[in-house]
Structure formats: structure tokens, C-alpha cells
């Protein structure tokens, strides 16, 4: 295991005298033995960051440390990749097509001139651990995608690395086997006591594997936190959407004489907040804001159903029409257009709902996200955490009326 530290890392590529700053002052630490995630949209700088950690690139500015050793600093690579004891799994897996699975796994060991008996013992041990004994004599073109991925993982682990780097490792797998692959990686990482870093744009990869996660946007550190906090307590809309789906609609904020807050949505929906639920720099009276909804924090009911009316935990957002209902991975995804709102809202449902159905939309009050006009969160999450929980817990809300 190894601790990874990045201090003020910036990466600038120059082409035809044009500078492109891909990473801008990135600082974070990965604890010894931790499974760390890096998430962001395409072009955010994720892979470049991983390449700098690996030693395939050097930082233009800043420093990279493995434990207490500086491995790269200010454009210089002090410790090359072959001396960093790293195992890497790429998006394409990069297996040698002319070699058998056995030979692919053994390749880095032979490069180190390891004894053949020791190589055989290591390959067979990893093959048993990863469940690929039966494909050791086959070339990559003769085995399934899931088996190829396991061979790539075995090759990365064959030299007993201190650090495992994974760059979008599951993107080429069918959805039906992704969860098995994630579970396998997590089990192996724990059993072998390896520090691991995964780069992905898929929140499912990050949630299933990473304890802590860095969200990057345009090469900048947007938020570094426990993975669950990125989801429940995002700093801004970009972070919120990078870690999971969220619908965002326009709102209007007003304040009363006590400086408490009312947020209006569409026609007649009004949501009340106490002033200590918002950060000190939240917008003043009569301000445009944005309100975010997670699909699983919403409930669709027939307009005649009154089961949630008057609830302290749910707010009636409005009435509308179902535009489309689709299905994926055991969940129905419903798009609804509410009266008075221009943007569709995505809702998760356990049952299929007919298109054009008239529907009422309710939201879990403590799960709503509020952002200013620039997309930055205006909620003080510390005042809301203690009041979250089951239906009998008190909520820090004033009113919710339509």
C-alpha cells in the first residue's frame, strides 16, 4: 500500500504556441489502502490526472508524492513509471492479441526476469482468484469481454503493486456483468491490501467502489469529499449532475421580516425555509434561484390521491402530465411536465405510468437542492443533516403550500 499526495498540480499542453491548461491547481490526498474515485464529464481532465499519478506525464507545476517520496515536481519526473510499483487497467484493457491469457498475465513478470516456477505459481493463483483458469490457454479474441477484463486485472496485479490505477475499466462491459466486475475489483483490492484509484464518468462505478471521491470540472477541483456527500451535499449543479441524475427548474426566492425564506416554483407552489438552512452568502430578497430534484426523491400520485397532502415530509410541487415512461434496470423513468414550469422533471417509479396521464408531483422536502443563479449551492447542509431520517423526524421547514 502507498499514500498518494498531489500538491497544486497544474498541467499545460502547448500546441502551435497555443497553451491548453488541462489541470488547474489540483490538490488532494489518497490515504494508504483507500479506494479513491475521480469523476467528471468527458474532457474534465480525469485521464490526464491519472497519467500524472502513474508517471506517464509530468505536472507542469506542482508536486506528486508517493508516501514521503517526491516522484514528480515542476515538469520533472523523478521516479519513472517502472519504479513506482503500479498496476494499471485501461478502458481498452490493452491485451496483446497474439499472446494467450497466461502469457498476457505473465508478461510483466518475465520483463522482471522472474523465475518461471514463480511466474507459474503467481499466474495460477491470480487466475483462481479471478475465476479465469479455463481461459489461460486462449487468446483474447477467443474469450468474452468479461473474461478479457479479468485477464487485464490479473496482469495488473501480477507484480503485486502498491497502487492500482483503473481508467474507465468497465465501460466496455455489458450492463448485466458490470456489477459482478465491480464486486470482483473491490474484493481483490481489499484482500491484497492495495491503494486504488478509479477514474470514471459513471456514478455507478464511483458509488460501488470509492470511499472518497474528487469531482473535477474543466480541470479544477470542484469538490473532494466522501462519495455519499458529493451526492447528498453537492457544492454546485455540475457536481450534483456528475454523481447522479438531477432535474433543475427555475425558482424565485423571497425573504420575510425575520429573513426566513420562501421559494416559489411555477404557478402557485411555495416552499418555506428557515434562514439558518441557507448559507450566509445566499441571495437576497427577490432573487432568481434554481431548485434541484433527484428522481428517487420524488413521488407521482393520481391527482385525486390525497395520501401525502398535509405531510411534514413531502411537499406538493405541482400537477402535470406524463410525457414518456421508459424502463431500465428494474426502474421506470418517468418524464413529467408540470403546469407553469418550462423544464421536464425525471422521476423514478416502481410501476409503469401511461403517457398523457394527469399526475401530482411530490418531493421529499429535505432532499431538495437549492442553487444560486451561477449554479452554486446555497444550502447550509450542516443545519439539515440532523433533521433527516424517517417519517417521524422533525423537519426544519416552515411551510409548503400550493
C-alpha positions as CSV (number, residue, x, y, z in Angstrom):
1,X,0.0,0.0,0.0
2,X,1.0,3.6,-0.5
3,X,-0.2,7.1,0.3
4,X,-0.6,9.4,-2.8
5,X,-0.4,13.2,-2.4
6,X,-0.9,15.8,-5.1
7,X,0.0,19.4,-4.3
8,X,-1.1,22.2,-6.6
9,X,-0.8,20.1,-9.7
10,X,-1.3,22.0,-13.0
11,X,-0.8,20.5,-16.5
12,X,-0.5,22.7,-19.6
13,X,-0.2,21.3,-23.1
14,X,1.3,23.5,-25.7
15,X,0.5,23.0,-29.4
16,X,1.4,25.5,-32.1
17,X,2.2,28.1,-29.4
18,X,-1.3,27.7,-28.0
19,X,-1.5,26.8,-24.3
20,X,-4.2,24.4,-23.1
21,X,-4.5,24.2,-19.3
22,X,-5.9,20.7,-18.8
23,X,-5.5,20.7,-15.0
24,X,-5.5,23.7,-12.7
25,X,-4.1,23.7,-9.2
26,X,-5.4,20.2,-8.2
27,X,-4.6,19.2,-4.6
28,X,-5.8,16.0,-2.8
29,X,-4.5,13.0,-0.8
30,X,-5.3,9.3,-1.1
31,X,-4.9,7.5,2.2
32,X,-2.8,4.3,2.4
33,X,-5.1,1.4,1.4
34,X,-8.0,3.6,0.4
35,X,-10.1,3.1,-2.8
36,X,-10.4,6.6,-4.3
37,X,-12.6,7.9,-7.1
38,X,-12.2,10.7,-9.7
39,X,-15.3,11.6,-11.5
40,X,-16.1,14.2,-14.2
41,X,-17.5,14.6,-17.6
42,X,-15.5,13.9,-20.8
43,X,-12.7,16.4,-21.2
44,X,-12.6,17.3,-17.5
45,X,-9.0,16.2,-17.1
46,X,-9.6,12.8,-15.4
47,X,-7.3,10.7,-17.5
48,X,-4.5,13.3,-17.6
49,X,-4.6,13.3,-13.8
50,X,-4.3,9.5,-13.7
51,X,-1.4,9.6,-16.2
52,X,0.4,12.1,-14.0
53,X,0.0,9.8,-10.9
54,X,1.2,6.9,-13.0
55,X,4.3,8.7,-14.3
56,X,3.2,8.7,-17.9
57,X,3.1,12.5,-17.8
58,X,4.8,15.1,-15.6
59,X,3.0,18.0,-14.0
60,X,3.8,21.4,-15.5
61,X,3.6,22.8,-12.0
62,X,3.1,21.2,-8.6
63,X,4.2,18.1,-6.9
64,X,3.3,14.4,-6.7
65,X,4.4,12.3,-3.7
66,X,4.2,8.5,-3.0
67,X,4.4,8.3,0.8
68,X,7.2,10.8,1.6
69,X,9.0,10.5,-1.7
70,X,8.6,13.2,-4.4
71,X,8.1,11.3,-7.7
72,X,7.4,14.3,-9.9
73,X,7.7,18.1,-9.5
74,X,7.6,21.2,-11.7
75,X,7.8,19.4,-15.0
76,X,10.3,16.8,-13.9
77,X,9.7,13.1,-13.4
78,X,12.0,11.9,-10.6
79,X,10.7,8.4,-10.3
80,X,9.7,6.7,-13.7
81,X,6.6,4.6,-14.0
82,X,8.6,1.3,-14.0
83,X,9.9,2.2,-10.5
84,X,6.5,3.2,-8.9
85,X,5.2,-0.4,-8.5
86,X,1.9,0.4,-10.2
87,X,-0.7,-1.9,-11.8
88,X,-2.9,-0.3,-14.5
89,X,-6.2,-1.4,-16.1
90,X,-7.2,0.7,-19.1
91,X,-10.6,1.2,-20.8
92,X,-9.5,-0.9,-23.7
93,X,-7.7,-3.4,-21.5
94,X,-4.8,-3.4,-23.9
95,X,-4.2,-7.1,-24.0
96,X,-1.7,-8.5,-26.5
97,X,-3.8,-10.3,-29.1
98,X,-1.1,-12.7,-30.2
99,X,-0.5,-14.0,-26.6
100,X,-2.6,-16.3,-24.6
101,X,-4.3,-15.2,-21.4
102,X,-1.5,-17.0,-19.4
103,X,1.2,-15.2,-21.4
104,X,-0.5,-11.8,-21.0
105,X,-0.6,-12.2,-17.2
106,X,3.0,-13.4,-17.2
107,X,4.3,-10.7,-19.4
108,X,5.3,-8.1,-16.7
109,X,6.8,-10.9,-14.6
110,X,9.0,-12.1,-17.4
111,X,10.0,-8.5,-18.1
112,X,11.3,-8.5,-14.5
113,X,13.2,-11.8,-15.2
114,X,11.3,-13.7,-12.6
115,X,11.9,-17.4,-12.2
116,X,9.5,-19.4,-14.4
117,X,8.2,-21.6,-11.5
118,X,7.4,-18.4,-9.5
119,X,5.7,-16.9,-12.6
120,X,3.5,-20.1,-13.0
121,X,2.6,-20.0,-9.3
122,X,1.6,-16.3,-9.5
123,X,-0.4,-16.7,-12.7
124,X,-2.3,-19.7,-11.4
125,X,-3.0,-18.0,-8.1
126,X,-4.5,-14.9,-9.7
127,X,-6.4,-17.0,-12.3
128,X,-8.1,-18.9,-9.4
129,X,-8.8,-15.7,-7.5
130,X,-10.4,-14.1,-10.6
131,X,-12.1,-17.3,-11.9
132,X,-10.3,-17.5,-15.2
133,X,-8.5,-20.8,-15.0
134,X,-10.3,-22.2,-18.0
135,X,-9.2,-19.4,-20.4
136,X,-5.5,-19.3,-19.6
137,X,-4.7,-21.2,-22.9
138,X,-6.9,-19.0,-25.1
139,X,-6.0,-15.7,-26.8
140,X,-8.1,-12.5,-26.1
141,X,-10.1,-12.9,-29.3
142,X,-11.4,-16.3,-28.2
143,X,-12.8,-15.2,-24.8
144,X,-15.7,-12.9,-23.7
145,X,-15.4,-9.2,-22.8
146,X,-15.8,-10.0,-19.1
147,X,-13.0,-12.6,-19.2
148,X,-10.8,-10.2,-21.1
149,X,-11.3,-7.7,-18.3
150,X,-10.4,-10.2,-15.7
151,X,-7.2,-11.1,-17.6
152,X,-6.3,-7.4,-17.7
153,X,-6.9,-7.1,-14.0
154,X,-4.8,-10.2,-13.3
155,X,-1.9,-8.8,-15.4
156,X,-2.1,-5.5,-13.4
157,X,-2.0,-7.5,-10.2
158,X,0.7,-9.9,-11.2
159,X,3.6,-7.9,-9.9
160,X,1.9,-7.3,-6.5
161,X,1.6,-3.5,-7.0
162,X,1.3,-1.0,-4.2
163,X,-1.1,1.1,-6.3
164,X,-3.8,0.0,-8.7
165,X,-5.0,2.6,-11.3
166,X,-8.2,2.0,-13.2
167,X,-9.2,4.2,-16.2
168,X,-12.9,3.6,-17.1
169,X,-12.3,-0.1,-16.6
170,X,-16.0,-1.2,-17.0
171,X,-17.1,1.0,-19.9
172,X,-16.7,-1.9,-22.5
173,X,-18.7,-4.4,-20.4
174,X,-22.4,-5.3,-20.8
175,X,-24.6,-3.8,-18.1
176,X,-25.5,-7.3,-16.9
177,X,-21.9,-8.1,-15.8
178,X,-20.7,-4.7,-14.6
179,X,-21.8,-5.2,-11.1
180,X,-20.0,-8.6,-10.9
181,X,-16.9,-6.9,-12.2
182,X,-17.1,-4.1,-9.7
183,X,-17.6,-6.5,-6.9
184,X,-14.6,-8.5,-8.0
185,X,-12.3,-5.5,-8.1
186,X,-13.4,-4.4,-4.7
187,X,-12.9,-7.8,-3.2
188,X,-9.4,-8.2,-4.7
189,X,-8.4,-4.7,-3.6
190,X,-9.3,-5.5,0.0
191,X,-7.7,-8.9,0.0
192,X,-4.5,-7.7,-1.5
193,X,-4.4,-4.5,0.6
194,X,-3.8,-2.2,-2.4
195,X,-4.3,1.5,-2.6
196,X,-6.6,2.0,-5.6
197,X,-7.7,5.0,-7.8
198,X,-10.6,4.7,-10.3
199,X,-11.4,7.3,-13.0
200,X,-14.9,7.2,-14.4
201,X,-17.7,9.3,-15.7
202,X,-20.2,6.7,-14.4
203,X,-21.6,7.3,-10.9
204,X,-22.3,3.6,-10.5
205,X,-18.5,2.8,-10.7
206,X,-17.8,5.5,-8.1
207,X,-20.5,4.6,-5.6
208,X,-19.8,0.9,-5.7
209,X,-16.0,1.3,-5.2
210,X,-14.8,4.6,-3.9
211,X,-14.9,5.7,-0.3
212,X,-13.7,9.2,-1.2
213,X,-14.1,11.0,-4.5
214,X,-12.7,14.0,-6.3
215,X,-15.2,15.7,-8.7
216,X,-13.3,17.7,-11.3
217,X,-14.8,20.3,-13.8
218,X,-12.7,21.9,-16.5
219,X,-9.5,20.7,-14.8
220,X,-10.4,22.2,-11.5
221,X,-11.2,20.7,-8.1
222,X,-15.0,21.1,-7.9
223,X,-15.4,19.1,-4.7
224,X,-13.4,16.5,-2.8
225,X,-15.4,14.6,-0.2
226,X,-16.8,11.3,1.0
227,X,-18.6,9.9,-2.0
228,X,-22.0,10.0,-0.4
229,X,-21.5,13.7,0.4
230,X,-21.0,14.5,-3.3
231,X,-24.4,13.1,-3.9
232,X,-26.3,14.5,-0.9
233,X,-24.4,17.7,-0.3
234,X,-23.1,18.9,-3.7
235,X,-21.2,22.2,-3.9
236,X,-22.8,23.1,-7.2
237,X,-25.1,21.8,-10.0
238,X,-22.2,20.4,-12.0
239,X,-21.0,18.2,-9.1
240,X,-24.6,17.2,-8.4
241,X,-25.2,16.0,-12.0
242,X,-21.8,14.3,-12.3
243,X,-22.6,12.0,-9.4
244,X,-26.2,11.3,-10.3
245,X,-29.2,12.4,-12.3
246,X,-30.9,15.6,-11.1
247,X,-33.7,17.8,-12.7
248,X,-33.2,21.5,-12.3
249,X,-36.0,24.1,-12.5
250,X,-36.2,27.9,-12.1
251,X,-37.3,29.3,-8.7
252,X,-37.8,32.6,-7.1
253,X,-36.6,33.5,-3.6
254,X,-38.2,36.0,-1.3
255,X,-37.4,36.8,2.4
256,X,-39.7,38.0,5.2
257,X,-39.1,40.4,8.0
258,X,-37.3,37.7,10.0
259,X,-35.1,36.9,7.0
260,X,-36.7,33.5,6.6
261,X,-37.1,32.3,3.0
262,X,-39.9,31.3,0.7
263,X,-39.1,29.7,-2.7
264,X,-41.8,29.8,-5.4
265,X,-41.9,27.3,-8.3
266,X,-44.1,27.8,-11.4
267,X,-47.6,29.0,-10.7
268,X,-48.6,28.5,-7.0
269,X,-46.0,26.2,-5.3
270,X,-44.4,27.8,-2.3
271,X,-41.7,26.2,-0.2
272,X,-40.6,27.6,3.1
273,X,-37.1,27.5,4.6
274,X,-35.6,28.9,7.9
275,X,-32.9,31.4,7.4
276,X,-30.3,29.1,9.1
277,X,-30.8,26.5,6.4
278,X,-29.1,28.8,3.9
279,X,-25.5,29.9,3.9
280,X,-24.7,33.5,4.9
281,X,-23.9,34.5,1.3
282,X,-27.2,33.2,-0.1
283,X,-29.1,35.6,-2.5
284,X,-31.1,38.4,-1.0
285,X,-34.8,39.2,-1.4
286,X,-36.4,38.8,-4.8
287,X,-33.7,36.6,-6.4
288,X,-33.8,34.1,-9.1
289,X,-32.5,30.7,-8.0
290,X,-32.5,27.1,-9.2
291,X,-34.1,24.1,-7.5
292,X,-32.8,20.5,-8.0
293,X,-34.7,17.2,-7.6
294,X,-33.3,13.7,-7.6
295,X,-35.6,11.2,-9.3
296,X,-35.7,8.9,-6.3
297,X,-36.7,11.8,-4.0
298,X,-40.0,12.4,-6.0
299,X,-43.3,10.7,-5.8
300,X,-46.0,10.6,-8.5
301,X,-49.7,10.2,-7.5
302,X,-53.0,10.4,-9.2
303,X,-54.3,14.0,-8.8
304,X,-57.3,12.6,-6.8
305,X,-54.9,10.9,-4.3
306,X,-54.6,12.9,-1.1
307,X,-52.4,10.5,0.9
308,X,-49.4,12.9,1.1
309,X,-51.3,16.1,1.5
310,X,-50.6,17.7,4.8
311,X,-47.4,15.6,5.3
312,X,-44.5,17.3,7.0
313,X,-42.1,15.2,5.0
314,X,-43.4,15.8,1.5
315,X,-44.2,19.0,-0.5
316,X,-46.7,19.1,-3.4
317,X,-44.6,20.6,-6.2
318,X,-47.5,20.8,-8.7
319,X,-49.7,19.0,-11.1
320,X,-48.8,18.0,-14.7
321,X,-48.8,15.4,-17.5
322,X,-46.6,12.4,-18.1
323,X,-44.7,12.9,-21.3
324,X,-42.9,9.5,-21.5
325,X,-42.3,6.4,-19.4
326,X,-39.2,4.3,-20.1
327,X,-37.7,1.3,-18.3
328,X,-34.1,0.4,-17.3
329,X,-32.6,-1.9,-14.7
330,X,-35.8,-2.6,-12.8
331,X,-36.9,1.0,-12.6
332,X,-39.4,3.0,-14.6
333,X,-38.1,6.5,-15.5
334,X,-41.0,9.0,-16.0
335,X,-40.6,12.4,-17.5
336,X,-43.3,14.8,-16.3
337,X,-44.1,18.4,-17.4
338,X,-45.7,20.5,-14.6
339,X,-48.0,23.3,-15.1
340,X,-46.2,26.7,-15.0
341,X,-42.7,25.1,-15.5
342,X,-40.7,25.0,-18.7
343,X,-38.4,22.1,-17.8
344,X,-39.3,18.4,-17.6
345,X,-38.6,16.6,-14.4
346,X,-37.4,13.0,-14.2
347,X,-39.0,10.7,-11.6
348,X,-38.2,7.1,-10.6
349,X,-41.2,4.9,-10.3
350,X,-41.8,1.2,-9.3
351,X,-44.7,0.9,-11.8
352,X,-45.3,1.9,-15.4
353,X,-47.4,5.1,-15.9
354,X,-49.3,5.8,-19.1
355,X,-48.2,8.7,-21.3
356,X,-50.5,11.7,-21.0
357,X,-51.7,10.7,-17.5
358,X,-52.6,13.6,-15.2
359,X,-50.4,13.4,-12.2
360,X,-49.4,15.2,-9.0
361,X,-45.7,15.5,-8.1
362,X,-44.5,15.4,-4.5
363,X,-40.9,15.9,-3.3
364,X,-39.1,14.9,-0.1
365,X,-38.6,18.2,1.4
366,X,-35.1,17.6,3.0
367,X,-33.8,16.2,-0.3
368,X,-34.4,19.4,-2.4
369,X,-31.2,21.2,-3.5
370,X,-31.1,25.0,-3.9
371,X,-28.6,26.8,-6.1
372,X,-28.0,30.5,-6.9
373,X,-28.1,31.8,-10.5
374,X,-24.5,30.7,-11.1
375,X,-25.3,27.1,-10.0
376,X,-23.5,27.2,-6.6
377,X,-25.3,25.6,-3.6
378,X,-26.9,28.0,-1.2
379,X,-27.8,25.4,1.4
380,X,-26.1,25.0,4.8
381,X,-26.1,21.2,4.9
382,X,-24.9,21.2,8.5
383,X,-28.2,22.5,9.7
384,X,-30.2,19.9,7.8
385,X,-28.3,16.7,8.5
386,X,-29.6,16.2,12.0
387,X,-33.2,16.5,10.9
388,X,-33.0,14.0,8.1
389,X,-34.3,10.5,8.6
390,X,-37.6,8.6,8.9
391,X,-41.1,10.0,8.5
392,X,-41.4,10.8,12.2
393,X,-38.4,13.0,12.3
394,X,-38.9,16.8,12.7
395,X,-38.1,18.8,9.6
396,X,-36.6,22.3,9.5
397,X,-39.3,23.7,7.3
398,X,-41.8,26.4,7.7
399,X,-44.4,25.7,5.2
400,X,-45.2,24.1,1.9
401,X,-48.4,25.2,0.3
402,X,-50.0,25.3,-3.2
